[in-house]
Amino acid sequence: MENPFGTKDYGHLTLDELRDEEKKLKSQRIPMAIFVGFLVGIAIYSATHNGKFLPVILMITAFMIGRNATNKLRNLQAEIQRRNSPF
């Protein structure tokens, strides 16, 4: 089940589903890094060629995309750790 912000509720998934989701998120790291790097490259090019608002928008977008991907993976790993702990 996903909320409007695109994050899943990991409490309802089984441990195997959580591990599959972790593999999926880890496999998306390189394409996501390439995309973020592409956005940063366009922002740098635009800034050096008298861009005003586009570099700021692109840098904010790249930051938000990267932070969102990292937070998803951290939340998923925290849920896996919570279920694996004996307490």
Rosetta constraint file for C-alpha pairs under 8 A:
AtomPair CA 1 CA 8 HARMONIC 5.76 0.50
AtomPair CA 1 CA 9 HARMONIC 6.12 0.50
AtomPair CA 2 CA 6 HARMONIC 5.72 0.50
AtomPair CA 2 CA 7 HARMONIC 5.56 0.50
AtomPair CA 2 CA 8 HARMONIC 4.50 0.50
AtomPair CA 2 CA 9 HARMONIC 6.52 0.50
AtomPair CA 3 CA 7 HARMONIC 5.96 0.50
AtomPair CA 3 CA 8 HARMONIC 6.61 0.50
AtomPair CA 3 CA 9 HARMONIC 7.92 0.50
AtomPair CA 7 CA 72 HARMONIC 6.99 0.50
AtomPair CA 9 CA 13 HARMONIC 7.85 0.50
AtomPair CA 10 CA 18 HARMONIC 7.20 0.50
AtomPair CA 10 CA 76 HARMONIC 6.81 0.50
AtomPair CA 10 CA 79 HARMONIC 6.93 0.50
AtomPair CA 11 CA 79 HARMONIC 7.49 0.50
AtomPair CA 13 CA 17 HARMONIC 5.84 0.50
AtomPair CA 13 CA 18 HARMONIC 6.23 0.50
AtomPair CA 14 CA 18 HARMONIC 6.19 0.50
AtomPair CA 15 CA 19 HARMONIC 6.26 0.50
AtomPair CA 15 CA 80 HARMONIC 6.95 0.50
AtomPair CA 15 CA 83 HARMONIC 7.59 0.50
AtomPair CA 16 CA 20 HARMONIC 6.23 0.50
AtomPair CA 17 CA 21 HARMONIC 6.10 0.50
AtomPair CA 18 CA 22 HARMONIC 6.12 0.50
AtomPair CA 18 CA 76 HARMONIC 7.04 0.50
AtomPair CA 18 CA 80 HARMONIC 6.86 0.50
AtomPair CA 19 CA 23 HARMONIC 6.25 0.50
AtomPair CA 19 CA 80 HARMONIC 7.69 0.50
AtomPair CA 20 CA 24 HARMONIC 6.25 0.50
AtomPair CA 21 CA 25 HARMONIC 6.17 0.50
AtomPair CA 22 CA 26 HARMONIC 6.07 0.50
AtomPair CA 22 CA 73 HARMONIC 6.87 0.50
AtomPair CA 22 CA 76 HARMONIC 6.75 0.50
AtomPair CA 22 CA 77 HARMONIC 7.39 0.50
AtomPair CA 23 CA 27 HARMONIC 6.08 0.50
AtomPair CA 24 CA 28 HARMONIC 6.44 0.50
AtomPair CA 25 CA 29 HARMONIC 6.71 0.50
AtomPair CA 25 CA 69 HARMONIC 8.00 0.50
AtomPair CA 25 CA 73 HARMONIC 6.59 0.50
AtomPair CA 26 CA 73 HARMONIC 7.75 0.50
AtomPair CA 28 CA 32 HARMONIC 6.03 0.50
AtomPair CA 29 CA 33 HARMONIC 6.05 0.50
AtomPair CA 30 CA 34 HARMONIC 6.17 0.50
AtomPair CA 31 CA 35 HARMONIC 6.19 0.50
AtomPair CA 32 CA 36 HARMONIC 6.15 0.50
AtomPair CA 32 CA 66 HARMONIC 7.63 0.50
AtomPair CA 33 CA 37 HARMONIC 5.98 0.50
AtomPair CA 33 CA 66 HARMONIC 7.75 0.50
AtomPair CA 34 CA 38 HARMONIC 6.07 0.50
AtomPair CA 35 CA 39 HARMONIC 6.33 0.50
AtomPair CA 36 CA 40 HARMONIC 6.23 0.50
AtomPair CA 36 CA 62 HARMONIC 5.18 0.50
AtomPair CA 36 CA 63 HARMONIC 7.96 0.50
AtomPair CA 36 CA 65 HARMONIC 7.42 0.50
AtomPair CA 36 CA 66 HARMONIC 7.10 0.50
AtomPair CA 37 CA 41 HARMONIC 6.02 0.50
AtomPair CA 37 CA 62 HARMONIC 7.97 0.50
AtomPair CA 38 CA 42 HARMONIC 6.26 0.50
AtomPair CA 39 CA 43 HARMONIC 6.16 0.50
AtomPair CA 39 CA 58 HARMONIC 5.96 0.50
AtomPair CA 39 CA 59 HARMONIC 7.14 0.50
AtomPair CA 39 CA 62 HARMONIC 6.23 0.50
AtomPair CA 40 CA 44 HARMONIC 6.16 0.50
AtomPair CA 40 CA 58 HARMONIC 6.77 0.50
AtomPair CA 40 CA 59 HARMONIC 6.10 0.50
AtomPair CA 40 CA 62 HARMONIC 6.84 0.50
AtomPair CA 41 CA 45 HARMONIC 6.15 0.50
AtomPair CA 42 CA 46 HARMONIC 5.97 0.50
AtomPair CA 42 CA 55 HARMONIC 7.50 0.50
AtomPair CA 42 CA 58 HARMONIC 7.72 0.50
AtomPair CA 43 CA 47 HARMONIC 6.02 0.50
AtomPair CA 43 CA 54 HARMONIC 6.73 0.50
AtomPair CA 43 CA 55 HARMONIC 4.11 0.50
AtomPair CA 43 CA 56 HARMONIC 7.34 0.50
AtomPair CA 43 CA 58 HARMONIC 5.77 0.50
AtomPair CA 43 CA 59 HARMONIC 6.52 0.50
AtomPair CA 44 CA 48 HARMONIC 6.20 0.50
AtomPair CA 44 CA 55 HARMONIC 6.73 0.50
AtomPair CA 45 CA 49 HARMONIC 6.26 0.50
AtomPair CA 46 CA 50 HARMONIC 6.48 0.50
AtomPair CA 46 CA 51 HARMONIC 4.81 0.50
AtomPair CA 46 CA 52 HARMONIC 7.97 0.50
AtomPair CA 46 CA 54 HARMONIC 6.92 0.50
AtomPair CA 46 CA 55 HARMONIC 5.99 0.50
AtomPair CA 47 CA 51 HARMONIC 4.78 0.50
AtomPair CA 47 CA 52 HARMONIC 6.93 0.50
AtomPair CA 47 CA 54 HARMONIC 7.96 0.50
AtomPair CA 47 CA 55 HARMONIC 5.79 0.50
AtomPair CA 51 CA 55 HARMONIC 6.59 0.50
AtomPair CA 52 CA 56 HARMONIC 7.64 0.50
AtomPair CA 53 CA 57 HARMONIC 6.25 0.50
AtomPair CA 54 CA 58 HARMONIC 6.02 0.50
AtomPair CA 55 CA 59 HARMONIC 6.02 0.50
AtomPair CA 56 CA 60 HARMONIC 6.16 0.50
AtomPair CA 57 CA 61 HARMONIC 6.10 0.50
AtomPair CA 58 CA 62 HARMONIC 6.05 0.50
AtomPair CA 59 CA 63 HARMONIC 6.10 0.50
AtomPair CA 60 CA 64 HARMONIC 6.14 0.50
AtomPair CA 61 CA 65 HARMONIC 6.13 0.50
AtomPair CA 62 CA 66 HARMONIC 6.16 0.50
AtomPair CA 63 CA 67 HARMONIC 6.03 0.50
AtomPair CA 64 CA 68 HARMONIC 5.96 0.50
AtomPair CA 65 CA 69 HARMONIC 6.26 0.50
AtomPair CA 66 CA 70 HARMONIC 6.20 0.50
AtomPair CA 67 CA 71 HARMONIC 6.04 0.50
AtomPair CA 68 CA 72 HARMONIC 6.19 0.50
AtomPair CA 69 CA 73 HARMONIC 6.44 0.50
AtomPair CA 70 CA 74 HARMONIC 6.17 0.50
AtomPair CA 71 CA 75 HARMONIC 6.02 0.50
AtomPair CA 72 CA 76 HARMONIC 6.18 0.50
AtomPair CA 73 CA 77 HARMONIC 6.11 0.50
AtomPair CA 74 CA 78 HARMONIC 6.03 0.50
AtomPair CA 75 CA 79 HARMONIC 6.26 0.50
AtomPair CA 76 CA 80 HARMONIC 6.32 0.50
AtomPair CA 77 CA 81 HARMONIC 6.09 0.50
AtomPair CA 78 CA 82 HARMONIC 6.04 0.50
AtomPair CA 79 CA 83 HARMONIC 6.26 0.50
AtomPair CA 80 CA 84 HARMONIC 6.14 0.50
AtomPair CA 81 CA 85 HARMONIC 6.07 0.50
